[in-house]
Amino acid sequence: MRVVAAFLSWAVAGAAWATDIRVLSAVALEPGLVKVAEQFRKETKNRVRVLFFAGTPQLERRLAVGEPADVLVGPAGLMNDQLRRGKLDAESHSFIGRVGIGVTVRADAPDPDIATLDR
């Protein structure tokens, strides 16, 4: 989350007054990003408006119709696509994290067979 806070700081670098920062993000980051945005607002007096999208297709559609954003947080594929289309500044683009998938099983349940995608 420090990197996201630094990224938000970059978004307003040089501004001597409070400004609005518009962030578009995948909903998976909502819990942490809301906290970071609130802390950033308290420390800088800048207002951060974060719009969360349930999936990459929703985020892609909003970007395709010109949804404005100061900061975009999304999966690598989306970011690379936006870079190819010239919608992002390549010098300001940075990978800041990775998301994994886990499986939780009740203690009294058998372990699932996850050896292949077919199972």
C-alpha positions as CSV (number, residue, x, y, z in Angstrom):
1,M,0.0,0.0,0.0
2,R,3.0,2.3,0.4
3,V,3.5,2.3,-3.3
4,V,-0.2,3.2,-3.9
5,A,0.2,6.1,-1.4
6,A,3.4,7.2,-3.3
7,F,1.5,6.9,-6.6
8,L,-1.3,9.1,-5.2
9,S,1.4,11.6,-4.1
10,W,2.8,11.7,-7.6
11,A,-0.7,12.4,-9.0
12,V,-0.7,15.8,-7.2
13,A,3.0,16.6,-7.1
14,G,3.6,20.3,-7.4
15,A,0.1,21.4,-6.4
16,A,0.1,24.0,-3.7
17,W,-3.7,23.7,-3.0
18,A,-6.1,20.9,-2.4
19,T,-7.2,19.1,-5.5
20,D,-9.5,16.3,-6.5
21,I,-7.9,13.0,-7.5
22,R,-9.9,10.5,-9.4
23,V,-8.9,6.8,-9.0
24,L,-10.3,3.9,-11.0
25,S,-9.6,0.5,-9.5
26,A,-10.6,-3.1,-9.4
27,V,-12.9,-3.9,-6.5
28,A,-10.5,-6.5,-5.1
29,L,-8.4,-3.6,-3.7
30,E,-11.3,-1.8,-2.1
31,P,-10.5,-2.5,1.6
32,G,-6.9,-1.3,1.5
33,L,-7.3,1.4,-1.1
34,V,-10.1,3.1,0.9
35,K,-7.8,3.3,3.9
36,V,-4.9,4.6,1.9
37,A,-7.1,7.2,0.2
38,E,-8.5,8.4,3.6
39,Q,-5.0,8.6,5.1
40,F,-3.7,10.5,2.1
41,R,-6.7,13.0,2.3
42,K,-6.0,13.6,6.0
43,E,-2.3,14.3,5.4
44,T,-2.6,16.4,2.2
45,K,-6.1,17.9,2.2
46,N,-6.5,16.5,-1.3
47,R,-9.8,14.8,-2.0
48,V,-9.6,11.3,-3.4
49,R,-12.6,9.8,-5.2
50,V,-12.2,6.1,-5.9
51,L,-14.5,4.3,-8.3
52,F,-14.4,0.5,-7.9
53,F,-15.4,-1.9,-10.7
54,A,-16.4,-5.5,-10.1
55,G,-14.4,-6.9,-13.1
56,T,-11.9,-6.0,-15.7
57,P,-14.6,-5.9,-18.5
58,Q,-16.5,-3.1,-16.6
59,L,-13.3,-1.1,-16.1
60,E,-12.4,-1.6,-19.8
61,R,-15.8,-0.3,-20.9
62,R,-15.6,2.8,-18.8
63,L,-12.1,3.5,-20.1
64,A,-13.3,2.9,-23.7
65,V,-15.9,5.7,-23.3
66,G,-13.4,8.1,-21.9
67,E,-13.9,7.8,-18.2
68,P,-11.3,10.2,-16.7
69,A,-8.8,9.1,-14.1
70,D,-5.7,10.5,-12.5
71,V,-4.7,7.0,-11.2
72,L,-5.7,3.7,-12.7
73,V,-5.2,0.5,-10.7
74,G,-5.9,-2.7,-12.5
75,P,-4.6,-6.1,-13.7
76,A,-1.4,-6.2,-15.9
77,G,-3.3,-7.1,-19.0
78,L,-5.6,-4.1,-18.8
79,M,-2.6,-1.8,-18.0
80,N,-0.6,-3.2,-21.0
81,D,-3.6,-2.7,-23.3
82,Q,-4.0,0.9,-22.2
83,L,-0.3,1.5,-22.8
84,R,-0.5,0.0,-26.3
85,R,-3.5,2.3,-27.0
86,G,-1.5,5.3,-25.8
87,K,-4.0,6.0,-23.0
88,L,-1.3,5.8,-20.3
89,D,1.9,7.6,-19.9
90,A,4.5,4.8,-20.1
91,E,6.9,6.7,-17.8
92,S,4.3,6.9,-15.1
93,H,3.3,3.2,-15.3
94,S,4.4,0.9,-12.6
95,F,3.5,-2.6,-11.4
96,I,2.9,-2.3,-7.7
97,G,1.7,-5.7,-6.7
98,R,0.5,-9.2,-7.5
99,V,-2.8,-10.9,-6.6
100,G,-2.9,-14.7,-5.9
101,I,-5.7,-17.1,-5.4
102,G,-6.1,-19.4,-2.4
103,V,-8.4,-22.2,-1.5
104,T,-9.9,-22.6,2.0
105,V,-11.4,-25.9,3.1
106,R,-13.4,-26.7,6.2
107,A,-11.4,-28.8,8.7
108,D,-13.8,-31.7,8.4
109,A,-14.0,-31.7,4.5
110,P,-11.7,-33.6,2.2
111,D,-8.9,-31.7,0.4
112,P,-10.0,-30.7,-3.1
113,D,-8.2,-32.1,-6.1
114,I,-6.8,-29.0,-7.7
115,A,-4.0,-30.8,-9.6
116,T,-5.3,-29.5,-13.0
117,L,-7.9,-27.0,-14.3
118,D,-10.1,-29.9,-15.4
119,R,-10.8,-31.0,-11.8
